[in-house]
Amino acid sequence: MNTTLTTPSETSTPQGVSPLRRILGFVRPDTLPTLAALLIFVLMLVYGETAYGRIFQLSTLSNLFINNAHLIILAVGLTFVIISGGIDLSVGAIIALSSVAGVMLAGAGWNPWLVILIMIAIGTVAGLISGVLIQYFDVQPFIATLAMMFLARGLASILSTVPVRLEDDSAILLLGEKLKIIDGPKVNDLVITPGVLIALVVVLGAFLVLHRTRTGRTVYAIGGSEQSASLMGLPVLRTKLLIYVISGSLAGVAAVVYTARLGSAQNITGIGWELNAIAAAVIGGTLLTGGFGYVLGSVVGALVLGLMNVLITRDGSIPPEATTIITGGILLIFVLLQRAVMSRQRE
């Protein structure tokens, strides 16, 4: 009788394949940065609860979304732009122009709902101008949106160089009003604002557009190779224009949400916010080279940045200036992770 002996390696795992690699084999390489961002967010929550306490609370979750609703909306807009291989540096300045103009119009007695539409329209027009410069005048996205950033910031400064406030009875403030969902012990309540609901609607709408429509598939195709997308007969011209209109419009929406929460506006509002939005998108897994990205990942990236600010505030010993350094460090880590993922895909 012949018997065959087998070694453990022959019956279990192939030689040279570690359990970690086998686990990662079930994960799409382009989703690794998004999963890494989600893991970092969870680890930050655990660290915050261990070091400072009172992080795993309904109130913390509520404030995280309320204080970063505008950033989530901006990050969604930048996700469209970066997936297509472009960049938009104007969104922070658009928020300044839109918010200052909106508060001044509201103070002049204009209908508040008309004011809200005008604030969004300002962003739409700014995005349209950037898109036209890029698509029809062959201006580089960096230069076109940089010019729009200076233009919007300058117009905001012409309108007012001092903070302007909404009247206490302005209907715009209703978008920042806190609505209690769960009445917890003491101040540990789950609350939400209409501004947060607007942000969630924006996220859902963007997810459906990117992953369930021809327009979304065209955005990804442009980021992968604009020339190939054109050869395939996709509406590249129209879609690229639409991308910057979406980014500008969402900047206007973010201005409405932020102004309603704060109740005031000034010409220096939004300085550096375009970089925070880009960082949120990149941390969430959107590749700077274009072609890959996820709306939900950008939301996670925005929440990572928001939670980082919460932890720095709770610590008390870290200077506020360190926030920029830490953000830069996190962004560098994710850019390197993206490079590793792309190298792995080429292999």
Steps between C-alpha positions, in 0.01 A plus 500: 500500500640835396463791734570862420623730769419867475661781689300771678605757242350289222160473668463849646663809353732538201864547586602863536147634540440659840155507664499880467551480123226239472263735685597796284444282194127538557527880503512710185836684499341837420279476812796459737546877567129533583513201734818644656320831562211317664744304717680820604166660590411204724846500661470874566166440672650226716803713586284800584275295728801343673700821540232761562170318550151609386576436132258211451203727561200607297588865554851450358361331190241774459752783528737321263242504222358845583840671509627328183187496281643776279831311464317181401315691227824657373678162503221346292542773237878456495453124462338556160780735396791284617355177356495675161868588542440868574529732800290786640668758720213749496242338730619668821486846341161422346369430850628841616338685208174305521464532876583874517266577209225287654519661844503849350198425280315349794581811705361717219164329540509250214293184526720247689419210268585713197825592674582131542443440128722798416778366725491167319476676162818698578685172543345360183607798291852489644527129420364561150761769433778267617364219284479723191857621550622142534298340223466771234811712557730208588610658830651259751257419787756620755533842332130542420379422851785698656386803300142439613622473860661847483196644320247365751713600799546850358128543438426385855744762632338770287160412648624516859825493692331458836281215628130528411230323697154363428209646690395288797164427339640411156344186353844395373596421860237224499741288294740505796240433767567188707228235502513241778466141375590306815472650849801355679621545858616853590633662181565173320227550237493397138419818310495590135456815295339558159853583384614146583197360317597710197852355518363145515273566199802636309699186585217270392442694178871502414528127572211424263641725227853358518408133531161467333498735200673538166630838613678337793657236278617776268663684793700187586588444134630857463720451805634173363578640155326800348620405153360148530171637633472725193577211265225298669252772409435614855384861555834617639452869424159527665599285797817696583298821496236338722765386750610856578140622508429230760806598703405870496134431577591281797731776624194726495300240692784469751492881541128483583551221757800670663337844511182356651702331775725796580253781431768725354744534211819684411737534209766277660259208543613181328873570478668161456173309491566385144812326629304338781243376248774363275662333801167345602448359151855363480489351851170337400665319209463733202815473289661830407586352161128458428290199406432369852303639791197452720254754636456307825878490537512879479241517778724279715796724415309811610402329826863399561606866474209609719575240767867598493400856594280366781787295644745790476251722684445235767874457551562869563878473487524486120514847342233574236777554244584130526170415333643596161814295563302193604267538202802520270650189658178301460464619141860398421437152641195453280675632189778245558237231554340595170835474325549154649155394382564625148836323488334178615235531225769545233666177619 
